[in-house]
Amino acid sequence: MSQQTLFEPRLCLVEKRDDFDGYGFNLHAEKGKPGQYIGKVDEHSPAESSGLRQGDRILEVNGQSINSETHKQVVERIKVIPNQTKLLVIDPKADIHNHQQMALIEKIKKEAEMKATEADHQNNNNSNGTTVISNGNSNGNVDSEKMIKEEVKQEEMNGNGAAKKAADNELADIAKLEISNGNGNVETTLPASKLNLSMSVAEMRAQLKNKKRPDPKSEGIDVRKKYEIIQKM
């Protein structure tokens, strides 16, 4: 007795394209044979690109067995998902009632399901957001944003370096302005430690102008100071 020829089933994902009308295949039943079969497959069609061949017997549509379904029911199953359909097919010469052939079909189905599950997990991981690794840190999104801000800041400083340097020098000079407080001591009008370098020169000048300076006339003068003033007159 000759060994039974086994045929591997094929899982074909057929997706519509903008440059082609429909899937490019027709469905038909063969006289005296159970099941549904692929009819003519158009050249350069989505059906041809997916690997469908004329005469293939359809085992499943979108993961559902169609062995006992009518032609109309199979057509409706193909239409369930818009713009794509997934067909498990096999060579028409395959004996799907042979236990070895059925075991091979089940093996291929499980392998296809595992690949589909892995692809779904990968897609879910990608859709949760891309993590950018920067400087060995895992919070890549934060680091990337910081790096972008630093780059923009550096570009602004490079483009306006001379103007910024002149402004910084003027602000430093203003911070060093000193006035007599009437007791022989010296104080800084605006301490450099409290200088807000983010302020513009105009804003700094306005702040200094509004700052109340000590009035010697309003302060008390001791007797020794009065004597020195009189001697100079």
C-alpha positions in Angstrom: 0.0 0.0 0.0 1.5 3.3 -1.1 2.1 6.0 1.5 -0.6 8.7 1.8 0.6 12.0 0.3 0.3 14.8 2.9 -0.2 18.5 1.9 0.6 21.4 4.0 -2.2 24.0 4.5 -1.4 27.6 3.9 -2.8 30.6 5.9 -3.3 33.4 3.4 -4.0 37.0 4.5 -5.8 38.8 1.6 -5.9 42.6 1.9 -7.5 45.0 -0.4 -5.4 47.7 -2.2 -6.2 51.1 -3.6 -4.9 50.1 -7.0 -7.1 47.0 -7.3 -10.8 46.5 -7.2 -11.7 43.8 -4.7 -9.7 40.7 -3.7 -9.2 39.3 -7.1 -10.6 35.8 -6.7 -14.0 34.0 -6.9 -15.5 31.3 -4.7 -17.2 28.2 -6.0 -18.3 24.7 -5.1 -17.3 21.7 -7.1 -19.9 19.2 -8.3 -19.7 16.0 -6.3 -17.2 17.5 -3.8 -18.0 18.9 -0.3 -16.6 22.3 0.7 -15.8 25.5 -1.0 -12.9 26.2 -3.4 -11.0 29.1 -4.8 -11.9 29.8 -8.4 -10.0 32.0 -10.8 -7.3 34.1 -9.2 -6.6 37.4 -11.1 -3.1 38.4 -12.0 -1.4 41.0 -9.8 -4.3 40.9 -7.4 -4.3 40.8 -3.6 -5.3 37.2 -3.8 -2.4 36.3 -5.9 0.0 38.3 -3.7 -1.3 36.4 -0.6 -0.4 33.0 -2.1 -3.9 31.8 -3.0 -4.0 29.4 -6.0 -6.8 28.4 -8.2 -8.4 25.2 -7.0 -7.4 25.6 -3.3 -9.9 24.1 -0.9 -10.9 26.5 1.9 -10.7 25.0 5.4 -11.2 28.1 7.5 -12.3 31.7 7.1 -11.0 34.2 9.7 -10.3 31.3 12.1 -13.7 29.6 11.7 -14.1 26.2 10.1 -16.5 26.3 7.1 -16.6 22.5 6.4 -20.4 22.4 7.0 -21.3 25.8 5.7 -23.0 26.8 2.5 -21.6 29.0 -0.3 -23.6 32.0 1.0 -22.4 31.6 4.6 -18.8 31.4 3.5 -19.2 34.6 1.4 -20.6 36.4 4.4 -17.7 35.2 6.6 -15.3 36.6 4.1 -17.0 40.0 4.3 -17.1 40.2 8.1 -13.8 42.1 8.3 -13.7 45.1 6.0 -10.8 45.2 3.5 -9.2 42.0 4.5 -9.8 38.3 5.0 -7.7 35.4 6.4 -8.2 32.0 4.6 -6.7 28.7 5.6 -6.5 26.7 2.4 -5.0 23.4 1.2 -4.4 21.6 -2.1 -7.6 20.2 -3.4 -6.0 16.7 -3.7 -5.5 16.5 0.1 -7.7 14.0 2.0 -8.8 16.0 5.0 -10.4 12.8 6.4 -7.1 11.1 6.8 -5.9 11.3 10.4 -2.3 12.1 9.4 -3.4 14.8 7.1 -5.7 16.2 9.8 -2.8 16.1 12.4 -0.6 18.1 10.0 -3.4 20.6 9.5 -3.8 21.1 13.3 -0.1 21.5 13.7 0.1 24.2 11.1 -2.9 25.9 12.6 -1.3 26.0 16.1 1.9 27.4 14.7 0.0 30.1 12.9 -1.9 31.0 16.1 1.3 31.2 18.1 2.9 33.5 15.5 -0.3 35.7 15.5 -0.2 35.9 19.3 3.4 36.9 19.3 2.7 39.6 16.7 -0.2 40.9 18.8 2.0 41.2 21.9 4.7 43.0 19.9 2.1 45.4 18.5 0.7 46.1 22.0 4.2 46.8 23.4 4.9 49.2 20.6 1.5 51.0 21.0 2.2 51.6 24.7 4.8 54.3 23.8 8.4 54.2 22.7 11.0 54.3 25.4 14.1 56.2 24.4 17.2 55.1 26.2 19.5 58.1 26.8 22.7 58.1 28.8 21.8 54.7 30.2 18.6 55.9 31.9 15.3 54.1 31.4 13.2 57.3 31.5 14.2 58.1 28.0 11.2 60.4 27.2 12.2 62.8 30.0 15.8 62.7 29.1 15.0 63.3 25.5 12.9 66.3 26.3 15.6 67.7 28.5 18.2 67.2 25.8 16.0 69.0 23.3 15.6 71.9 25.6 19.3 72.0 26.3 20.0 72.0 22.5 17.6 74.8 21.9 19.1 76.8 24.8 22.6 76.2 23.4 21.5 77.3 19.9 20.0 80.5 21.3 23.2 81.2 23.3 25.4 80.6 20.3 23.2 82.8 18.1 23.1 85.7 20.6 26.4 85.1 22.4 27.8 88.6 22.1 24.5 90.3 23.1 24.0 88.0 26.1 27.6 88.5 27.3 27.2 92.3 27.1 24.0 92.1 29.0 25.5 89.8 31.7 28.5 92.3 32.1 26.1 95.2 32.5 24.0 93.4 35.1 27.1 92.5 37.0 28.3 96.1 37.0 24.9 97.2 38.3 25.0 94.6 41.0 28.3 96.1 42.2 27.0 99.7 42.6 27.7 100.8 46.1 26.4 103.8 48.1 27.3 105.2 51.4 24.8 104.5 54.1 26.0 107.5 56.3 27.9 105.4 58.8 31.1 104.9 56.8 29.9 101.5 55.8 29.3 100.3 52.2 26.4 98.2 51.0 25.5 96.7 47.7 22.4 98.2 46.1 21.5 94.8 44.7 23.5 91.9 46.1 25.0 89.7 43.3 23.9 86.6 45.2 20.3 87.7 44.7 20.7 88.9 41.1 18.1 87.4 38.9 20.1 86.8 35.7 16.9 85.8 33.8 15.8 89.5 34.0 16.5 91.8 31.1 18.7 94.9 31.4 15.7 97.1 31.1 13.9 95.2 33.9 17.0 95.4 36.1 17.3 99.2 35.6 13.7 99.7 36.4 14.1 97.7 39.6 17.1 99.7 40.7 15.3 103.0 39.9 12.4 102.0 42.0 14.6 100.8 44.9 14.6 103.4 47.7 18.1 104.7 48.4 19.1 106.0 51.9 18.7 109.7 52.3 21.5 111.2 54.5 19.3 114.1 55.5 16.8 111.8 57.0 19.4 110.0 59.1 20.8 111.3 62.4 24.3 112.8 62.4 26.4 112.5 65.5 28.2 115.6 67.1 31.7 114.6 65.7 30.3 114.4 62.2 28.6 117.9 62.6 32.0 119.3 63.8 33.8 117.9 60.7 31.2 119.4 58.4 31.5 122.8 60.1 35.3 122.8 59.9 35.1 122.2 56.1 32.8 125.2 55.5 
